[in-house]
Amino acid sequence: METQRISIRKAFSDFVEEFGGIVTDRRMNPSANMAKNADYVFHEYSVVAELKCLEEELEGKQDFVEKRNRLVEEWLRKKLVNPAQVSGPTIFTKDFPEQCQRDLVKLYGRSIRSHLRSANAQIRQSVHDLAMLDTKGLLLLANDGNYALEAHTVLIVLQRLLNTDDIFPFINTIVYFTPNMKVHMPDGSIGPLWMHLWRDKEQGIPFKFLNNLNCGWAEFHGKLKGVRMGVVSYVNEEGIDPENLVNETKLMKR
């Protein structure tokens, strides 16, 4: 039976308050810069966080499908991939050559890049307004219906954007998760995905905080859904997915 969808923004704000953080539009005094500030502040951990949701279903956009088909035709013509790798509506990027991955970043990365740009500006504004100069910025990126974006594709796009010419300097760490979307895990289990990546481990948000946030959200999320949520972390304390498990996760449509 399909579990109920949740309002991600309201649910995560409720969770942040339970976790001990501040939801800026609920607790801070209104000001001219309120809309420009990040969503959450965790003073205890010196973390400012912004939540963004990927809601646009790219598969439903004709121009996107046409661009992707042209890319696939070019790859096949140049023998960069074999037909089995690109035979379905969703492209699985495991073992793709460098050129194909660059093409995918351009194709899929447009909407993701816009979220990073906005989040970077909002975190910067909060750091300035709150005079939290040693604060680290966290982007919480929730996929809420974009089935064209498999986890490995998102990971490639985020890694390249986060480490390209330091264009988003106020984002130290990104958490990508799928609160309303089921994912088939490598071990056969089914559940929502949660994974994080650092720009640089030494400058990133501590693993302990990220793990506590993950565990806390899993418990809170499970109560909302009426199911027990497992906690699966592909990334270890060194910021590495040693088993390449993200390659094997698959989004499950309803």
N, C-alpha and C positions, 0 to 999 in steps of 0.2 A: 504494500500500500504506500502511495506517495505521501511523504510527510509534508506538512504545510510550509509554504515559503514564509520567510521572515523579512521584515523591513530592516535591511542591513544597517542603515545609518542609525535608526532608533535603537536597535538591539545592541549595536556595539557601543553606543553612548551609554546605555544603561549598564553594560558590562564594565566600562571604564570607571564609572562611579563606584560600582561594587568592588572593583580591583584597587581602588584608592587614588585614581587619577582625577583630573579636573576636565570637565566638558566645557569648553570655553564659552559657548553660547548659552550655557545654563548657569554658570557660576561667576563669570567675569562681568564687571560693570560695562554696560553698553558704551561704545565709543565710535568715533568716525572710522577707525581702523578695524572694527570687529569683524566685518566680512572678509578682511584681508588676512586675518589670523588663522593659524592652524587649529584643528578641531580639538586636540587633546594635549594636556600638559601633565607629565609625571614628575613632579618636583623631586620626589625621593630619589629618582634615578637620573635626574637631569636629562629628560627626554621630552621632546616636543614632537607630536605625531599628527599627521594629516591622513584622512580616509578618502580614497577615491574609488569609484565603482566603474567597471567596464560593463556597460549595459547594452551597447550597440551590437546587434547580431550581424556580423560582417557577411555571413553566408546569404543574408537576405538582400544584399546590395548588388545589383547587377554589375556596376562598374568594378567593384572589388573582384567579383567572380571572373570577369573578363580579364582583368589584369593578372590574376593568379593563373588563369588558363594560358595566357600568353607566356608567362614565366615558365610554366611546366613544358610547354611546347619547345621553348628555347633550350631548356635543360636537356630534354630528350634528344633534340637535334644535335646538340654538342656532346651527347653521351655523358653528361655529368651525373645523371641518375639513371636508374633502370625503371621500367614501367611499374613494377610492383611497389616502388616507394611512393608513387604519386597516383595510384589508381583510384583512390576514393575521394570523397568530397573534402576530407580533412587531410592535410599534409603532415606526416610524421617525420620529424627532422633528424632522427637518429642517423648518424653516419653520413650526413650530407656534407659535401665538400664546402670549402670556405666561400667560394663564389656564391653558391646557393644560399648559404646562411646570410651573407651580406644582402642578397636580394630580398630575403624574407624579412630582415630587419627593416628595410625600406617599405615593404608591403604592409606588414603587420604593425610596424612601430609607430605609425603616425598618431593614432589615438593614444597609445601608451605614452609617447613623447609629450603630448599636450598635457597629460595628467602629471607627469614629472615636472614639467615647467611650472604649472600652477602650484603644485605642492611645494616646490622649492621656494617660490616667492612667498607663500603663506608661512612656511616654517621660518624663513628669514625675517618676516615681519614680527612674528611672535618672539623670536630671539631678541630682536631689537626692543620691542615694547616691554618685554618682561625683564630686560637686562640680564638674560641668562646666557652669558657669553661662552660658558663651557658646555653648553647644551649640545646634545646630538639629535639629529633629525631623523625621524622614522616615517616612511611612506607605507601606509596600509593599503594595498591594492587588491580590491575584491572583484573577482569575476562574477558577474550576476546575469549571465545569459549569453555570453559570447563563446559559442561552441567551436568556432573556427580556431580558437587559441588553445592548442594543446600545451601542457605544462612545459615541455622541453622547448617549444618555440618561445614561450613567454620568458623562460630563463635566459635563452640566447639574447633576446631583444633587451631585456633588463640589464644583463651583464655588459652589453656593448654600450648602451646609453649611459649607464652609471659610470663607466670607465673611459668615456670619450671626452678628452680635453677638459675634464672637470667642469662641464657645463651646468651641473646641478650640485654645486658645492655644499649646500645645506642639507642634502639628503645623504646620510651616512649609511643607512640600512633600509632595505625594502622587505616587507612581508607580503607575499602573494597568497591569497586564500580564496576558497570557493564555497561560501556559506550556504548557497541554495542550489549547488550543482554537485551531483554525485560523481565520484571518480573511482574507477576500477584500479585498485592498487596491485603492485607486483606480486604480493602474497595471496591474491585472490579476494581480499576483503574489499568492501565498498564503503566509501564515506567521503566527506569533504576533504579537500587538500589544504595544507598549510605548509609553506616553505619560506625560508628567508635567505637573503644574500647580502653580503657586505661589499661596499666599495673597497674597503681595506680592513682586514680583521682588527688590526691594532687601533684603528680610528673608528671602528664600528661600534654599535650598541652591544653591550656585553651579552654573551650567550645566556647567562643565567636569567637576565630580564626577559629575553625573547622566549626562553623555555617556560618561564613562569606565566608569561602572557599567553602562550600557546595552550598550556594546561588549563589555565583559568578560563579562557575562551571556550575550550572544548567542553568543559563542565557546564558553563553558562548556556552555550549553544545547544547542548544536548537536552537541557531542561526545557528550552523553548520548543524544540522539535519533538520532545517526548520520546527520545531514544538515547541510548548511551553512546557517546562519541568517543572513539578511540583517539589516542594521540600518536601520530606517526611523524617522526622527524627524519627526513632524508639527509639533512646536513648535520655534520658533527661539529665539535667545538672548534675545529680548525677551518670551518666554513667550506668543507668539502663533502660532496656526495660520493663516498668511496665506491659504492656498488652501482652507481649510475642508475639508481632506481627511478629517478624522474623520467628517464627515457621510456620506461615501461608503463607509466600511468596513462590512462585513457579516460577522457570525459565520457559520461554516459548520458545520452539524451533521454528525455522522459519516455 
